[in-house]
Amino acid sequence: MANNGRPGAMRKAKKGPSGGTGGLGRKALEGKGPTPKAADRPYHKAYKNKQLAERSAAKRGGDTRAAGGRSGTNVRGKVAEEVVTGRNSVVEALRAGIPAKALHIAVRIDMDDRVRESLKMAADRGLPVMETHKPELDRMTNEAVHQGLVLQIPPYEYADPMDLAQETIEAWKKGHIRNAPLFVALDGITDPRNLGAIIRSASAFSAHGVIVPERRAVGMTASAWKTSAGAAVRVPVARAGNLNSALKAFKKMGIFVLGLDGDGDVSLPDIVLAKDPVCIVVGSEGKGLSRLVRENCDQIVSIPIDSAMESLNASMAVGISLYEISRQRSA
C-alpha cells in the first residue's frame, strides 16, 4: 500500500540497517591527521597569547618608538635602531641636542628651510650625513612618513640604580655634593613625554637621578630626549630590573622612600624628611602607585590642591614635590 504522502510512513521506510561502503569510505575514516597544538591554531586563545609573547620579546630586544614615526624593523622581524622621522621632528630633535648617530637624507630631496637647518646642525655637530634611497628609508622607518629625512638615535646607556645611589651617597658624605641624595622613581609611567618632563624637573631642582623599571614602563626614547630639552645629558637615568627590590635596597642605604598619592598620610608642605636622602616615587595618572610599591614607601605624601575634582599629572606632581624639597633644603 502507498504511503499516501504521510510523514510517518516516510520515516518508517528509512529505518533499518544501512549498507556498508565496501571499503570506499576508508579515507574518510582516516581523518585529517593529529589535532594541531592550541598555540598553532589561529583562532585559539593560546595562539594569540603566543603572538603577544613574541611581540613582547621583540620589544625587550630593543623595540622603541620613534618621535614623528616608528622604530624600523626589517622583513625578518629584527628590530632596527630608534629613528626620528619627518622634517619637523628631525629639526626639533637636533635643536634639542638629542644624541644622534647619523642623519639620512633622501637622494634628490626637495630642499626647504628645515632640511637646510638639519644639514647645518648635523655638520656643526660632526654627524655623518648619508644620502639614502627612498626604499632604504622606508625600510629603516617601517614605512613611516619620513619626508626624506631620518635621524638615527643610539641606544641609551642606562645607569645601574644601586651603583648610582651608592656613588651619590659617598659623594655627599665626602662633601663633593652639597645636598643629600635626591632621586625620582617612576612606577608604571608609559608616556615618554612624562619621563622627559620629569627629567627636566629633576635637573632644575638638583636631583641626582631618575629610576625607571625595566618592564611595563617607558624608556629613554627620542621623544623623552626631546621633551627633556637636553636635561637628560645632565641627569642620569637608571633602569631597575625590579623596582620594589631597588626601593628596598635604597631604604637599606638610608634613603627614605616617599610615595606621591592623593590619599597621603602627610601633606607635602608638612614633610620632615626633605633634608635627608630621599627617593620620590610617582605612579601612573590612571592607576597611581601599585600596591607593592605603596607598601615599600616609608611615607605617602599628598599635594594639597583647591578642587577635589582635579588631579595632577605625574610630571607636574614630581615638579611640585621637587620644588618643595628644594625650598626646604635651602631654608
Disulfide bonds with the S-S distance in Angstrom:
none
